[in-house]
Amino acid sequence: MASLTVRQLDEALKQQLRLRAARNGRSVEDEIRNILRSAAAEVEATAPMVAAAAEAKASAPARHPDVSVNRVLLIVGGGIAAYKSLDLIRRLKERGLSVRCILTKAAEHFVTPLAAGALVGERIFTDLFDPRTEFDVGHVRLARETDLIVAAPATADLVAKLAGGHADDLATAVLLATTAKILLAPAMNPRMWANKATQRNIAQLAADGFVFVGPNEGEMAEAGERGRGRMAEPLEITAAVEKLLGANQVRPLKGRRVLVTSGPTHEPIDPVRYIANRSSGKQGHAIAAAAARAGAEVTLVSGPVSLPDPPEVKTIHVESARDMLAAVEAALPVDIGIFAAAVADWRVAGEAQQKIKKRAGAATPELSLVENPDILSTIAHRKAQRPRLVIGFAAETENVVAHAKEKLAKKGCDWILANDVSPETGIMGGDMNTIQLVRDSGVESWPPQSKEDVAAMLIERIAQQMAAE
Ligand code: CTP
């Protein structure tokens, strides 16, 4: 390493270094060595995190160019209602839509690119003159690679710029360059909404073919303010999006039959007692709902859970592993089988027909267990009526990918979604999940996300696979 020289540093910096060195009782050279040492240690400490993040990003494929799902570009303007845009992203993704997001400069005062990016599952676009965006995706591609643009909240300023045909930032440049339909969800103070200039702009945009949802009447964020100007609720905006996509809404699994198992099984000890596990059924139910939204005809075979039956899904309720297997076999043939249930591996041998009683002086009852049928393996190894795509889960507490690979081979399924269910992850029974998709072609690490988002991502992968076949 070259010897240290401070000659190229400007006077102010040299002065700061001298002061710092004097304060710490070191020579200037020692002070600089010390600064460099701690910087190096910091790089060392963060390197694995940076590498892991880069790896996760590289292995999470760019989602938007996928044409088997509808693509929505959400533009978030700078108003207090921007906080609702995070919920809007979730609602849009719940419907199997692929979402990209632009934040205007003003929106960044209300929502961070990090928060929006975590929900979208890819980076957020903010700047027209960001060289990375322009080389990588570019405003013209953002404008082209979408089926619909939603501006929510559409502020008075954004509305005015659109009416005037301005293009001085990424959001307005994209809005001017697109041929996709545009839905605006205005949100502003009632007096700004009622202002003649705003009304003139709104009339102009309506005449130009822009579609509006809201604004609604009600309380404003400013204390004591009421009137028309509240942004429509995320669910209203989502309904307007679906209506606009209408007949063009891609239903990538239309005409496919999908079977999903979900929840725990209860294995009876006697008529009142059973062995169970902590599965909530949230992941399996979310997958069944997402498959139905993607147009599939879905049968859900569910163990005992406290969730409502998903809409548009034929749900069959079972208790034990043997009941679940019988219901699964009765649901065949299907194109795709997804086995998300946490099936009990064992049941009690010789289930008591009457409640087992405590008797004074009698020995504590001993439970002897026998192995349950493996539903996933049974279906995957069928000669007749094997689904074209058989997908299992691997609930692991260590060596997640290695164990998942073993399960993929042993159970004869096509894909495994592996997750770490150690108690500290909170996955079992919780709302979030972190998946590694294990296939013969390799392992894909998905970011930590809600179980709904995992379901949407899985349906996307399945749709891609079906389209490729
Ligand atoms: N599975 C099943 N029937 C069983 C046990 C498991 O269909 N009797 C399915 C689950 O739905 C899941 C996959 O097999 O898709 C793996 O389940 P998991 O609990 O991770 O593995 P096990 O087979 O139970 O193996 P182990 O407990 O040894 O990890």
Residues whose N, C-alpha, C, O or C-beta is under 5 A from the ligand:
A	BS01	CTP	F339 A340 A341 A342 V343 A344 D345 N372 P373 D374 I375 L376 G392 F393 A394 A395
